[in-house]
């Protein structure tokens, strides 16, 4: 398997509707290693992210408050299989910036 460390998504704004931010390519396994969230506004904003279609049972973050003028880094090791998705949404439209980094392993 060839390993390719890469930025998987972003930096890009997050809307207030669940949307796919990353899809694992065919014949690939991905390890999501970091989630970087930035809130440059003067108010806290709730952030939700899931592996799979957004639902209570698939959420990694569920209405997690990102403080005003705050950067939050989540170091992780989530293994995602081919065709799995990462979805995210924010409590306020287009103010949170999201960046996902990880490694893709191709067969």
FIBADREN-675435 format. One record per atom (N, C-alpha, C, O): atom name; x, y, z. Coordinates in steps of 0.05 Angstrom, whole numbers, plus 5000, padded with zeros to 4 digits. Example, Ala and Ser with C-alpha at 12.3 -4.5 7.8 and 13.67 -1.06 7.14 Angstrom:
% FIBADREN-675435
ATOM,atom,xx,yy,zz
ATOM,N,5264,4886,5156
ATOM,CA,5246,4910,5156
ATOM,C,5264,4934,5156
ATOM,O,5285,4934,5169
ATOM,N,5257,4955,5142
ATOM,CA,5273,4979,5143
ATOM,C,5258,5001,5157
ATOM,O,5268,5023,5161
% end
This chain:
% FIBADREN-675435
ATOM,atom,xx,yy,zz
ATOM,N,5017,4976,5000
ATOM,CA,5000,5000,5000
ATOM,C,5018,5025,5000
ATOM,O,5037,5027,5016
ATOM,N,5011,5043,4983
ATOM,CA,5025,5069,4982
ATOM,C,5012,5088,5001
ATOM,O,4988,5091,5001
ATOM,N,5028,5102,5017
ATOM,CA,5018,5121,5037
ATOM,C,5023,5149,5026
ATOM,O,5044,5156,5017
ATOM,N,5001,5166,5027
ATOM,CA,5003,5193,5017
ATOM,C,4992,5212,5038
ATOM,O,4968,5215,5040
ATOM,N,5009,5225,5055
ATOM,CA,5000,5245,5073
ATOM,C,4989,5269,5058
ATOM,O,5002,5278,5038
ATOM,N,4966,5280,5066
ATOM,CA,4956,5303,5050
ATOM,C,4935,5318,5066
ATOM,O,4924,5309,5086
ATOM,N,4929,5342,5056
ATOM,CA,4906,5357,5066
ATOM,C,4882,5345,5052
ATOM,O,4881,5344,5027
ATOM,N,4863,5337,5067
ATOM,CA,4839,5324,5056
ATOM,C,4817,5343,5050
ATOM,O,4800,5339,5032
ATOM,N,4816,5366,5064
ATOM,CA,4795,5386,5060
ATOM,C,4805,5413,5071
ATOM,O,4819,5415,5091
ATOM,N,4797,5434,5057
ATOM,CA,4801,5461,5067
ATOM,C,4829,5472,5064
ATOM,O,4846,5461,5051
ATOM,N,4833,5495,5078
ATOM,CA,4814,5509,5095
ATOM,C,4790,5520,5079
ATOM,O,4794,5531,5057
ATOM,N,4767,5515,5090
ATOM,CA,4742,5524,5076
ATOM,C,4720,5530,5097
ATOM,O,4720,5517,5119
ATOM,N,4703,5548,5091
ATOM,CA,4681,5555,5109
ATOM,C,4661,5532,5111
ATOM,O,4658,5516,5093
ATOM,N,4648,5530,5134
ATOM,CA,4628,5510,5140
ATOM,C,4601,5523,5141
ATOM,O,4597,5543,5154
ATOM,N,4582,5512,5126
ATOM,CA,4554,5522,5125
ATOM,C,4538,5513,5149
ATOM,O,4548,5497,5165
ATOM,N,4514,5522,5151
ATOM,CA,4496,5514,5173
ATOM,C,4479,5490,5166
ATOM,O,4459,5485,5179
ATOM,N,4486,5476,5145
ATOM,CA,4472,5452,5136
ATOM,C,4493,5430,5132
ATOM,O,4514,5435,5121
ATOM,N,4487,5406,5141
ATOM,CA,4506,5384,5139
ATOM,C,4514,5380,5110
ATOM,O,4497,5377,5092
ATOM,N,4541,5380,5105
ATOM,CA,4551,5377,5078
ATOM,C,4576,5360,5079
ATOM,O,4591,5360,5098
ATOM,N,4580,5344,5057
ATOM,CA,4603,5327,5056
ATOM,C,4629,5343,5052
ATOM,O,4630,5360,5033
ATOM,N,4649,5339,5069
ATOM,CA,4674,5353,5067
ATOM,C,4696,5335,5056
ATOM,O,4716,5345,5045
ATOM,N,4693,5309,5057
ATOM,CA,4713,5290,5047
ATOM,C,4699,5264,5042
ATOM,O,4683,5254,5057
ATOM,N,4707,5251,5019
ATOM,CA,4698,5224,5012
ATOM,C,4723,5208,5007
ATOM,O,4740,5216,4991
ATOM,N,4725,5185,5019
ATOM,CA,4749,5167,5015
ATOM,C,4747,5156,4987
ATOM,O,4726,5145,4979
ATOM,N,4768,5160,4971
ATOM,CA,4768,5149,4944
ATOM,C,4766,5119,4943
ATOM,O,4772,5105,4962
ATOM,N,4758,5108,4920
ATOM,CA,4756,5079,4915
ATOM,C,4784,5067,4919
ATOM,O,4804,5079,4914
ATOM,N,4785,5042,4929
ATOM,CA,4809,5027,4933
ATOM,C,4829,5041,4952
ATOM,O,4853,5039,4949
ATOM,N,4818,5056,4971
ATOM,CA,4834,5072,4989
ATOM,C,4824,5070,5017
ATOM,O,4800,5067,5022
ATOM,N,4842,5070,5036
ATOM,CA,4836,5072,5065
ATOM,C,4849,5098,5074
ATOM,O,4872,5104,5067
ATOM,N,4834,5114,5089
ATOM,CA,4845,5140,5099
ATOM,C,4846,5140,5129
ATOM,O,4828,5130,5142
ATOM,N,4867,5151,5140
ATOM,CA,4869,5156,5168
ATOM,C,4867,5187,5172
ATOM,O,4885,5201,5165
ATOM,N,4845,5195,5184
ATOM,CA,4841,5223,5191
ATOM,C,4858,5229,5216
ATOM,O,4853,5216,5236
ATOM,N,4877,5247,5214
ATOM,CA,4896,5252,5236
ATOM,C,4892,5278,5250
ATOM,O,4899,5281,5274
ATOM,N,4881,5298,5236
ATOM,CA,4877,5323,5251
ATOM,C,4853,5338,5239
ATOM,O,4847,5338,5215
ATOM,N,4838,5351,5257
ATOM,CA,4816,5368,5251
ATOM,C,4823,5396,5262
ATOM,O,4826,5399,5286
ATOM,N,4825,5416,5245
ATOM,CA,4832,5443,5253
ATOM,C,4807,5461,5248
ATOM,O,4797,5462,5226
ATOM,N,4798,5474,5269
ATOM,CA,4774,5490,5268
ATOM,C,4781,5518,5277
ATOM,O,4793,5522,5298
ATOM,N,4773,5538,5262
ATOM,CA,4778,5566,5269
ATOM,C,4752,5582,5270
ATOM,O,4736,5581,5251
ATOM,N,4749,5597,5291
ATOM,CA,4726,5615,5293
ATOM,C,4737,5644,5297
ATOM,O,4744,5651,5320
ATOM,N,4738,5660,5276
ATOM,CA,4749,5687,5278
ATOM,C,4729,5708,5288
ATOM,O,4736,5731,5289
ATOM,N,4705,5700,5294
ATOM,CA,4684,5719,5302
ATOM,C,4685,5725,5331
ATOM,O,4700,5713,5346
ATOM,N,4670,5745,5340
ATOM,CA,4669,5753,5367
ATOM,C,4649,5737,5384
ATOM,O,4644,5745,5407
ATOM,N,4637,5716,5373
ATOM,CA,4617,5700,5388
ATOM,C,4623,5671,5385
ATOM,O,4634,5662,5365
ATOM,N,4616,5654,5405
ATOM,CA,4620,5625,5402
ATOM,C,4601,5614,5380
ATOM,O,4580,5625,5376
ATOM,N,4610,5593,5367
ATOM,CA,4595,5580,5346
ATOM,C,4596,5550,5351
ATOM,O,4617,5539,5355
ATOM,N,4572,5537,5350
ATOM,CA,4571,5508,5353
ATOM,C,4580,5494,5327
ATOM,O,4575,5503,5305
ATOM,N,4595,5472,5331
ATOM,CA,4606,5457,5308
ATOM,C,4598,5427,5311
ATOM,O,4600,5416,5333
ATOM,N,4589,5415,5289
ATOM,CA,4582,5387,5288
ATOM,C,4596,5374,5265
ATOM,O,4597,5384,5243
ATOM,N,4608,5350,5270
ATOM,CA,4621,5335,5249
ATOM,C,4616,5306,5254
ATOM,O,4615,5296,5276
ATOM,N,4612,5291,5232
ATOM,CA,4606,5263,5233
ATOM,C,4623,5247,5213
ATOM,O,4631,5258,5193
ATOM,N,4626,5221,5219
ATOM,CA,4637,5203,5199
ATOM,C,4613,5187,5190
ATOM,O,4601,5172,5205
ATOM,N,4605,5192,5165
ATOM,CA,4581,5181,5154
ATOM,C,4560,5203,5152
ATOM,O,4566,5226,5160
ATOM,N,4537,5197,5142
ATOM,CA,4516,5217,5140
ATOM,C,4510,5227,5168
ATOM,O,4510,5212,5188
ATOM,N,4505,5253,5170
ATOM,CA,4501,5266,5197
ATOM,C,4477,5254,5211
ATOM,O,4455,5254,5202
ATOM,N,4483,5243,5235
ATOM,CA,4463,5232,5253
ATOM,C,4475,5231,5281
ATOM,O,4500,5230,5283
ATOM,N,4459,5230,5301
ATOM,CA,4470,5230,5328
ATOM,C,4490,5207,5333
ATOM,O,4510,5211,5347
ATOM,N,4485,5184,5321
ATOM,CA,4503,5161,5326
ATOM,C,4529,5162,5311
ATOM,O,4547,5147,5316
ATOM,N,4532,5181,5291
ATOM,CA,4557,5182,5275
ATOM,C,4574,5207,5282
ATOM,O,4595,5211,5269
ATOM,N,4566,5223,5301
ATOM,CA,4580,5248,5306
ATOM,C,4605,5245,5323
ATOM,O,4605,5230,5343
ATOM,N,4625,5259,5315
ATOM,CA,4650,5261,5331
ATOM,C,4648,5286,5348
ATOM,O,4655,5286,5371
ATOM,N,4637,5308,5336
ATOM,CA,4631,5332,5350
ATOM,C,4601,5336,5347
ATOM,O,4590,5334,5325
ATOM,N,4587,5343,5369
ATOM,CA,4558,5346,5368
ATOM,C,4551,5372,5382
ATOM,O,4547,5373,5406
ATOM,N,4549,5394,5366
ATOM,CA,4543,5420,5377
ATOM,C,4565,5430,5396
ATOM,O,4560,5443,5416
ATOM,N,4590,5423,5389
ATOM,CA,4613,5430,5404
ATOM,C,4619,5460,5401
ATOM,O,4623,5470,5379
ATOM,N,4619,5475,5423
ATOM,CA,4622,5504,5422
ATOM,C,4651,5511,5416
ATOM,O,4669,5504,5432
ATOM,N,4656,5526,5394
ATOM,CA,4682,5537,5388
ATOM,C,4681,5566,5397
ATOM,O,4666,5582,5386
ATOM,N,4698,5572,5416
ATOM,CA,4697,5599,5428
ATOM,C,4704,5621,5409
ATOM,O,4715,5617,5388
ATOM,N,4696,5646,5417
ATOM,CA,4701,5670,5400
ATOM,C,4731,5673,5397
ATOM,O,4747,5669,5416
ATOM,N,4739,5680,5373
ATOM,CA,4768,5685,5367
ATOM,C,4786,5661,5375
ATOM,O,4807,5665,5387
ATOM,N,4777,5637,5369
ATOM,CA,4790,5613,5379
ATOM,C,4797,5594,5356
ATOM,O,4783,5592,5336
ATOM,N,4820,5581,5359
ATOM,CA,4828,5559,5342
ATOM,C,4827,5534,5359
ATOM,O,4837,5534,5381
ATOM,N,4816,5512,5348
ATOM,CA,4815,5487,5362
ATOM,C,4827,5465,5344
ATOM,O,4819,5462,5321
ATOM,N,4847,5451,5355
ATOM,CA,4859,5429,5341
ATOM,C,4853,5402,5355
ATOM,O,4857,5399,5379
ATOM,N,4842,5384,5339
ATOM,CA,4835,5357,5349
ATOM,C,4853,5337,5335
ATOM,O,4851,5332,5311
ATOM,N,4872,5326,5350
ATOM,CA,4891,5306,5340
ATOM,C,4878,5279,5343
ATOM,O,4869,5272,5365
ATOM,N,4876,5263,5322
ATOM,CA,4860,5239,5323
ATOM,C,4872,5217,5306
ATOM,O,4893,5220,5293
ATOM,N,4859,5194,5306
ATOM,CA,4866,5171,5290
ATOM,C,4841,5156,5283
ATOM,O,4835,5135,5295
ATOM,N,4826,5167,5263
ATOM,CA,4801,5154,5254
ATOM,C,4807,5140,5228
ATOM,O,4816,5153,5208
ATOM,N,4801,5114,5226
ATOM,CA,4806,5099,5202
ATOM,C,4780,5099,5186
ATOM,O,4759,5091,5196
ATOM,N,4782,5108,5161
ATOM,CA,4758,5110,5143
ATOM,C,4763,5092,5119
ATOM,O,4785,5091,5107
ATOM,N,4743,5077,5112
ATOM,CA,4744,5058,5089
ATOM,C,4734,5072,5063
ATOM,O,4722,5093,5064
ATOM,N,4740,5059,5041
ATOM,CA,4732,5070,5015
ATOM,C,4702,5077,5015
ATOM,O,4686,5062,5025
ATOM,N,4696,5100,5004
ATOM,CA,4669,5111,5001
ATOM,C,4657,5123,5027
ATOM,O,4636,5135,5026
ATOM,N,4671,5120,5050
ATOM,CA,4661,5134,5074
ATOM,C,4664,5164,5071
ATOM,O,4682,5174,5056
ATOM,N,4646,5179,5084
ATOM,CA,4647,5208,5082
ATOM,C,4650,5221,5110
ATOM,O,4645,5209,5131
ATOM,N,4660,5246,5109
ATOM,CA,4660,5263,5133
ATOM,C,4642,5286,5127
ATOM,O,4645,5300,5106
ATOM,N,4623,5291,5144
ATOM,CA,4604,5314,5141
ATOM,C,4608,5333,5164
ATOM,O,4615,5325,5186
ATOM,N,4602,5359,5159
ATOM,CA,4604,5379,5180
ATOM,C,4583,5401,5176
ATOM,O,4573,5405,5153
ATOM,N,4577,5414,5198
ATOM,CA,4559,5438,5197
ATOM,C,4565,5455,5221
ATOM,O,4577,5446,5241
ATOM,N,4557,5480,5220
ATOM,CA,4561,5499,5241
ATOM,C,4535,5512,5249
ATOM,O,4516,5513,5233
ATOM,N,4534,5522,5273
ATOM,CA,4510,5536,5283
ATOM,C,4505,5563,5269
ATOM,O,4482,5572,5269
ATOM,N,4526,5575,5259
ATOM,CA,4524,5600,5244
ATOM,C,4536,5595,5216
ATOM,O,4557,5584,5214
ATOM,N,4522,5604,5196
ATOM,CA,4530,5600,5168
ATOM,C,4556,5614,5161
ATOM,O,4559,5638,5166
ATOM,N,4575,5600,5150
ATOM,CA,4599,5611,5137
ATOM,C,4616,5629,5155
ATOM,O,4625,5650,5146
ATOM,N,4621,5620,5180
ATOM,CA,4641,5635,5196
ATOM,C,4663,5616,5206
ATOM,O,4686,5625,5210
ATOM,N,4657,5591,5211
ATOM,CA,4677,5572,5220
ATOM,C,4693,5562,5196
ATOM,O,4682,5557,5174
ATOM,N,4719,5560,5199
ATOM,CA,4737,5549,5178
ATOM,C,4746,5522,5187
ATOM,O,4755,5518,5210
ATOM,N,4745,5502,5169
ATOM,CA,4752,5474,5175
ATOM,C,4774,5465,5157
ATOM,O,4773,5469,5133
ATOM,N,4794,5451,5169
ATOM,CA,4815,5438,5153
ATOM,C,4819,5410,5164
ATOM,O,4820,5406,5188
ATOM,N,4820,5391,5146
ATOM,CA,4824,5362,5153
ATOM,C,4850,5353,5141
ATOM,O,4855,5358,5117
ATOM,N,4866,5339,5156
ATOM,CA,4891,5328,5147
ATOM,C,4892,5298,5154
ATOM,O,4881,5289,5174
ATOM,N,4905,5283,5137
ATOM,CA,4908,5254,5142
ATOM,C,4925,5240,5122
ATOM,O,4940,5253,5107
ATOM,N,4924,5214,5122
ATOM,CA,4940,5197,5104
ATOM,C,4921,5180,5088
ATOM,O,4902,5168,5099
ATOM,N,4926,5178,5062
ATOM,CA,4911,5160,5045
ATOM,C,4929,5136,5038
ATOM,O,4952,5140,5030
ATOM,N,4918,5113,5041
ATOM,CA,4933,5088,5034
ATOM,C,4918,5075,5011
ATOM,O,4895,5068,5013
ATOM,N,4932,5072,4988
ATOM,CA,4920,5060,4964
ATOM,C,4929,5032,4961
ATOM,O,4952,5025,4966
ATOM,N,4911,5015,4952
ATOM,CA,4918,4987,4948
ATOM,C,4934,4983,4922
ATOM,O,4942,4961,4916
% end
